[in-house]
């Protein structure tokens, strides 16, 4: 299959895994929403936060915005030109660097509006017939006969046997297919990012739609069904505005918060790249502080029995080819005065302890979706992410797009249709997170390593025989995973 780089469809530093359905590419230099990187820093201390960490930062010319005591880190604001230089004099600090913002540029094109109207016009009691992805992963719903993630008590209330934390753009708390499974969450976006951001920890409002779509794939229970229709959901909003902007510290904080709230699984349908060296506005620095804090956060989650799942990304990149990845990043970052050197790592999906998910499609078991990242030693497993169909994959002609190959799921009721189509590794990751959730519900004693092994061992061997660069262990399957555990 011909593969193309979708750099013109993507944001500068972070891409939420859903594709924007845009026949005409959106070039990076046309996106003027990326914040200026000149005042926020991430700092990793060598061990725990010292008791006087605020004084240390203040003496260096900064102000602590967010403390991350579980991983020994802080997010800091400073306009002091010598701030980083001042920190070098502090022996308890291991690394510090400017924080690169994360940006999603997902314009709403005419095609996306058309797809939304299709879901509205159907007005059916059930959209199960359009959920080819959930049907395939659950073997036409047979996995529900083994485990749904919960059960109804005598009063008709849903008792959740396992909980999935969704670190994303928020959620529609009132959605009829989700509201019975939402048991809480937290907003981690600081006050003042825009006029609507007050820092209210209870503000989970999904301004973008992405988080609600992801949540439906995990645990919708209504006109559409998720992998575990009785799983509990906790939403952690780490991105703000319609464009889904954010900072690495907020996502790291989301991992910590979800872990402290005792979720069983974390889904992160987002990604960006960490490099060993970046040059920003003429200043060269090593971005090891972010890398250290990501590793510590993932380690913290897994140590506390949380299975972590993330999407591989949508750039059609061979993640095993570091030159290819760096060429892509330098082309993408160039309009913003950023260049990179050294090997890049997709974060969080390539961090130790994370299940890295690529995107499979409806029409073939030999090829990934045209946008999906891949690579030997990078991808762990695949799951349905959807695409535009076989004809589009061959020609890239927008007139050949077949919406039936996309992923239908929940959408914020206040953003138009309560259901919408999407595609991306963002849609693939929650399929696997849902499987991890129902496995944990079926056997609460399972550790993350055991859940991961079960998912790999029972995956359908797509692509080349055995573990391969496209599908990893294969396409994940809830029914096979649950059935194999039941027979043991």
Beta strands, then each sheet from edge to edge (+ up, - down):
strand 1: 14-16
strand 2: 40-45
strand 3: 63-68
strand 4: 73-77
strand 5: 93-98
strand 6: 150-152
strand 7: 158-160
strand 8: 163-168
strand 9: 182-187
strand 10: 232-237
strand 11: 265-268
strand 12: 270-280
strand 13: 283-285
strand 14: 307-311
strand 15: 338-347
strand 16: 354-360
strand 17: 381-384
strand 18: 407-410
strand 19: 419-422
sheet 1: 1+ 12- 13+
sheet 2: 1+ 12- 15+
sheet 3: 3+ 4- 2+ 5-
sheet 4: 6+ 7-
sheet 5: 9+ 10+ 8+ 11+ 14+ 16+ 17+
sheet 6: 18+ 19-
end
